[in-house]
Amino acid sequence: MSETITQNEQSIADAVAERARVTNGAAPTAAVVVPDTRPDPAMVPQTPARAELEHVARNPGMPLDLGWVREVRADRSAVERRATTLPARRTVKKDWQAAWLLRAITVMDLTALAGDDTPGSIVRLCAKARRPVRPDIVEALGVENLGIRVGAVCVYHNLVPVAVEALAGSGIPVAAVSTGFPAGQIAHAQKLQEIDASVRAGAAEIDVVISRAHVLRGDWQALYDEVRDFRAACGEAHLKTILATGELGSLREVGMASLVCMMAGADFIKTSTGKETVNATLPVGLVMVRAIRDYHERTGQRVGFKPAGGIRAAKGALDWLMLMKEELGDVWLRPALFRLGASSLLGDIERQLEHHVTGRYAAAHHQPMA
């Protein structure tokens, strides 16, 4: 699988480079490899909406192992040093950067979680999800046949039916935030009812918020039981557990909560709701992805990761992709195992791609969200 993804990235970069040569009037060189233009499952969501998710076996969870949980350690200075040096030591330029930005689009959860969301705005958002990059830019990059789409569209429960209808036939899943999002301060029974209602409405993914109090009190059994109930209520829908890391006590508690959620059967662990004062940061992400790596090494199960909140610039998206590639490998660089939760990121990525094609930066409003 890792080899397949690497070849696909090479194909995108080759296609971009070749189109640039043709556009500039230069004849293709003999060294140019004709890219394989067949869509890669890692790049193109399929129909039905759950097909892409099913490429990775779901995490069944395991009994709560408190001994393992208590072994978790996090050296803040070492974590922060690693998080600081990662983007400084790793960079991609020119055609490779364009390829990585296209990859970032395919793992994006295009999100609308504002109080003024309307059915009309969600329909427009879904149209953007289907065609996230302007056709002229796609043609200039030479990637028309790759079928670039976002990873999912994430909305509130009441707008799930609107999004499901607007995305019909696209293969793009709808994710619903649930369990009293964003604070999670409602009764447990209501949380389960909310999940059930979203699944019945057609959501293929459920983003739940955990009860932060369980973590802050160190009540790992209560957290495990809560997430286990969430997983059962989701049925076939994939479960993404939001830790709200900005409201947890320490990096160690972030690592411990990540591990407990995976033991309880979470398909993804997610940093934030996007509503906290501090949302997705690289140090927190490093702790969480290393918990994922540890869980995979011990159980053989792959769990996905989703940073969310505050990711607005294309450069930031590249930093998260580099983190995943270095810590977990190429197999995690696809929608089934990695998502970027964002509402305004797509506009800057499209702006960077236009600069790659034309050499000029357009105004931000030139790439409206919808």
MOPEVEN-V624550 format. One line per field, one symbol per residue. ss: DSSP state (H for helix, E for strand, C for the rest). phi: phi as a letter, one per 30 degrees, with the letter a starting at -180 (. if undefined). burial: 1 if it has 9 or more other ideal C-beta (glycine too) atoms within 8 Angstrom, else 0. A space follows every 50 residues. Layout:
ss->???
phi->???
burial->???
This chain:
ss->CHHHHHHHHHHHHHHHHHHHHHHCCCCCCCCCCCCCCCCCCCCCCCCCCC CCHHHCCCCCCCCCCHHHHHHCCCCHHHHHHHHHHHHHHCCCCHHHHHHH HHHHHHCEEEECCCCCCCHHHHHHHHHHHHCCCCHHHHHHHCCHHHCCCC CEEEECHHHHHHHHHHCCCCCCEEEEEECCCCCCCCCHHHHHHHHHHHHH HCCCEEEEECCHHHHHCCCHHHHHHHHHHHHHHHCCCEEEEECCHHHCCC HHHHHHHHHHHHHCCCCEEECCCCCCCCCCCHHHHHHHHHHHHHHHHHHC CCCEEEEECCCCCHHHHHHHHHHHHHHCCHHHCCCCCEEEEECCHHHHHH HHHHHHHHCCCCCHHHHCCC
phi->.ededdddddddddddddddddddicdeddddcdddcdededcceccded eddddcedddiaddcdddedddbbdedddddddddeddcbabbhdddddd dddeddcdcdcbbcdcdbedddddddddddbdbeeddedddibeddhdbd daccbdedceedddddceididdcccdbhiecdicbdedddddddedddd djdcbbcccdddeddddicddddeddddddddddidddccccdhddccda dddddddeddddddjddbcbdbdicddccdbdedddddddddddddddci cccdbbdbjiccceedddddddeddddbjdddcaedbabcdaccdedddd dddddddcibcddeddcdda
burial->00011111111111111111110000000001001000010111100011 11100100101001000110010101001101110110000000111111 11111111111110001000111111111101110011011110010111 11111110110111011001111111111111010000011101111110 11111111111101110001011111111110110011111111110100 11111111111111111111111101001111111111111111110000 11111111101001011111111110110111111111111110111111 11111110000100001010
